[in-house]
Amino acid sequence: MITLLLHHVLIKLDDATEVDDVYRRAKAAGIELSLDKREAKAVEYGEVVQVGQTAFLDYGRDPSILKAGDRVSITKYSGKEVVDTDNTKYVIVNDSDVLCIVQ
């Protein structure tokens, strides 16, 4: 079980998707590229799992502006990857790395 402290946000990232046409065509031709599709994006998307109790307070906002279940966009390469006891991978980011809520 993961319990956040301070101003952090726990996010389960979306799986990488094949959005690049060149990648799709190469794969269809039998060419395997060792390319993480997140490389093509400046942001990543995921679902909020937990919000730290002091998140957003430094910015004069209430931590409840973000809640578990919200889909968010975060800055690429932000945070640290952690693995829960059930082997689920998450990323812990600072509140300032959350760019927006995606609805």
C-alpha positions in Angstrom: 0.0 0.0 0.0 1.3 3.5 -0.9 0.5 6.5 1.3 1.5 9.8 -0.1 3.1 12.6 2.0 3.1 16.3 1.5 2.5 17.8 -1.9 2.8 14.7 -4.1 0.3 13.1 -6.5 0.2 9.3 -7.3 -0.7 8.6 -10.9 -1.3 5.4 -12.9 0.0 6.2 -16.4 -1.8 5.2 -19.5 -0.1 2.5 -21.5 2.0 3.7 -24.4 0.0 3.7 -27.6 1.0 3.4 -31.2 0.0 6.9 -32.4 2.9 7.4 -34.8 2.1 6.4 -38.4 5.7 5.6 -39.2 5.8 3.3 -36.2 2.6 1.5 -37.3 3.9 1.1 -40.9 7.2 -0.3 -39.7 5.5 -2.7 -37.4 3.2 -3.8 -40.3 6.2 -4.4 -42.4 7.7 -6.7 -39.8 10.3 -4.2 -38.5 10.4 -4.0 -34.7 11.4 -0.5 -33.4 12.6 -0.2 -29.8 10.7 3.1 -29.5 8.5 4.0 -26.5 5.6 6.0 -28.0 5.8 8.4 -25.1 9.0 9.8 -26.7 6.8 11.6 -29.3 4.9 13.5 -26.7 5.8 16.4 -24.4 3.3 15.1 -21.9 1.9 11.9 -20.5 -1.6 11.0 -19.4 -2.9 9.0 -16.5 -5.4 8.6 -13.7 -5.0 10.1 -10.3 -4.9 7.4 -7.6 -4.1 9.6 -4.5 -3.4 13.2 -3.7 -1.1 14.3 -0.9 -2.7 16.3 1.9 -0.7 19.5 1.2 -0.9 19.4 -2.6 -1.5 22.8 -4.2 -1.5 24.7 -0.9 1.7 26.5 -1.9 -0.3 28.0 -4.8 -3.3 29.1 -2.6 -5.5 26.2 -3.8 -7.3 23.5 -2.0 -5.9 20.0 -2.4 -9.5 18.8 -3.2 -9.3 20.4 -6.7 -7.7 17.1 -7.8 -9.2 13.8 -6.6 -8.8 10.1 -7.2 -10.2 9.1 -10.6 -9.4 12.4 -12.3 -7.6 12.0 -15.7 -4.6 14.3 -15.9 -1.8 15.4 -18.1 1.7 15.6 -16.5 5.0 16.8 -17.7 7.1 14.2 -19.5 9.8 12.5 -17.4 8.4 14.0 -14.2 8.2 12.0 -11.0 9.5 8.7 -9.8 8.2 5.3 -10.7 7.1 3.1 -7.8 5.7 -0.4 -7.6 2.9 -1.3 -5.2 2.8 -4.7 -3.3 0.5 -6.1 -6.1 3.2 -5.2 -8.7 1.1 -2.3 -10.1 3.4 0.5 -11.5 2.7 4.1 -10.6 4.5 7.4 -10.8 4.7 9.9 -8.0 4.9 13.5 -9.2 5.0 16.9 -7.5 1.8 18.8 -7.6 3.4 21.4 -9.9 4.0 18.6 -12.5 0.2 18.2 -13.0 -0.6 20.3 -16.1 -4.4 19.9 -16.3 -7.4 17.7 -15.7 -8.6 16.1 -18.9 -12.4 15.7 -19.2 
